[in-house]
Amino acid sequence: MEITNLDSRADFFFSCIEKKYYSKKMMINCHVLIKIVSGGTRIVHSDKAHVFGAGDTMLISRNQLAKVTKYPVDGEPYRAISVFFRPGFLQKYYVSHQLNYSKEEIPKIKIFDQHPLLDSLFNSLLPYFTLKGELPAEIADGKVYEAISILRTLDRGVDHILGHFEEPGKIDLADFMSKNYMFNMPLEKFGYLTGRSLTTFKKDFKKAFNTTPQKWLTKKRLELAHYQIFEEKKKPSDVYFEAGFENLSHFSFAFKKQFGYNPTASS
């Protein structure tokens, strides 16, 4: 994957995936506005999947787990322009702007229809990617400010997403983990997303599941893989990553240790 970054402060990125297929599970740390120039992407959460293509624009909210797959379409690689909204910048912005906040659940993805204001924003960013040297901070901040203003012009309800820059609060750990165990994340991130320190996360996890997070996660992921291989007749090479393992060899070793036979035994 090749990513061209304006500079460390700009928060604008141009992504070009030269591979035929790129997939990664990640935690989205800040709100991000994305315009897909070519190719396609599939964003999978624990409860829903979204597919986007060239011309689509979406705002993705922060503090969520997702599997993101990027791929070419009609011979064109995946290309996209992204604008990241850091919590600190948003806090400063809303000091001088009225916040229209709602107590409704924050959507994971908000889709925007094509609009001249959005076209103007993204087209104005393209020349900066060929700039030699750093982009002046005043210009970079100005473009982020412009992006926020455009989104609020198109839909004042966007404050419900952008105005949410608090850290995650304490939530039901058992429910969250049961829905997100297939995401291979450090325990610190699971703790953060459930509103807990690592120590408290491990303590509450023990109370909820009567075992350690590592043992429970491995067992749940192997059970998911076993079902997909032997019931849905999928190949181990197509399953291990979906189930939460980083490489096939480690998955195969853990699978045999758990069940007593290789994942290829179904073939």
DAGI-V655635 format. One record per residue. N is the residue number from 1. D_FIRST is the distance of its C-alpha to the first C-alpha in Angstrom with 2 decimals. Layout:
N,D_FIRST  N,D_FIRST
This chain:
1,0.00  2,3.77  3,6.55  4,10.08  5,12.85  6,16.48  7,18.06  8,18.87  9,21.48  10,20.39  11,18.42  12,16.74  13,13.02  14,11.40  15,8.07  16,6.78  17,4.92  18,6.18  19,6.76  20,10.17  21,9.81  22,7.85  23,10.48  24,11.46  25,14.92  26,15.46  27,18.27  28,18.11  29,19.92  30,20.99  31,21.78  32,19.10  33,19.76  34,17.12  35,17.70  36,15.76  37,15.99  38,14.97  39,13.82  40,14.64  41,14.10  42,16.39  43,17.40  44,19.79  45,22.31  46,25.15  47,27.46  48,25.65  49,22.68  50,21.54  51,19.91  52,18.91  53,18.32  54,18.38  55,20.91  56,20.90  57,21.12  58,21.35  59,22.18  60,20.94  61,23.29  62,22.69  63,23.60  64,22.52  65,20.65  66,18.38  67,16.11  68,13.37  69,12.11  70,10.17  71,11.14  72,12.55  73,16.24  74,18.78  75,16.43  76,14.49  77,10.72  78,10.01  79,10.77  80,12.47  81,14.48  82,15.29  83,18.42  84,19.02  85,22.67  86,23.54  87,26.79  88,28.56  89,28.05  90,29.25  91,32.24  92,33.30  93,32.93  94,35.13  95,37.78  96,38.93  97,38.03  98,39.77  99,37.67  100,38.33  101,37.37  102,37.99  103,38.52  104,36.84  105,33.82  106,30.61  107,28.45  108,24.93  109,23.76  110,25.79  111,25.27  112,26.46  113,27.95  114,27.21  115,29.29  116,30.04  117,29.47  118,25.91  119,25.29  120,26.83  121,24.71  122,21.29  123,22.63  124,23.94  125,20.61  126,18.88  127,20.98  128,20.11  129,16.52  130,18.25  131,20.65  132,21.25  133,22.15  134,22.25  135,23.14  136,26.64  137,26.76  138,29.45  139,27.37  140,24.33  141,26.73  142,28.51  143,25.55  144,24.89  145,28.65  146,28.61  147,25.97  148,28.19  149,31.27  150,29.92  151,28.96  152,32.40  153,34.08  154,32.61  155,33.36  156,35.21  157,34.36  158,30.87  159,32.67  160,32.78  161,29.03  162,28.53  163,31.83  164,30.84  165,29.67  166,31.77  167,30.55  168,30.76  169,34.35  170,35.76  171,35.33  172,36.40  173,34.44  174,35.45  175,34.46  176,31.02  177,30.23  178,31.64  179,29.20  180,26.04  181,26.50  182,23.68  183,21.10  184,20.38  185,20.94  186,23.00  187,26.63  188,26.62  189,24.36  190,26.61  191,29.49  192,28.17  193,27.58  194,31.08  195,32.66  196,33.53  197,33.18  198,31.98  199,35.62  200,36.85  201,34.08  202,35.09  203,38.74  204,38.44  205,36.27  206,39.06  207,41.59  208,39.70  209,38.73  210,41.09  211,38.37  212,35.47  213,32.03  214,30.45  215,33.04  216,32.94  217,29.17  218,29.11  219,32.10  220,30.80  221,27.44  222,29.34  223,31.83  224,29.18  225,27.64  226,31.18  227,32.04  228,29.02  229,29.69  230,33.48  231,34.24  232,31.41  233,31.04  234,27.28  235,25.73  236,24.87  237,21.40  238,20.91  239,22.59  240,21.62  241,18.42  242,20.29  243,23.15  244,21.37  245,20.76  246,17.69  247,18.63  248,21.14  249,23.51  250,24.18  251,24.69  252,27.11  253,29.03  254,29.46  255,30.41  256,33.13  257,34.42  258,34.81  259,36.27  260,37.72  261,35.98  262,32.58  263,30.29  264,30.78  265,34.51  266,34.24  267,33.45
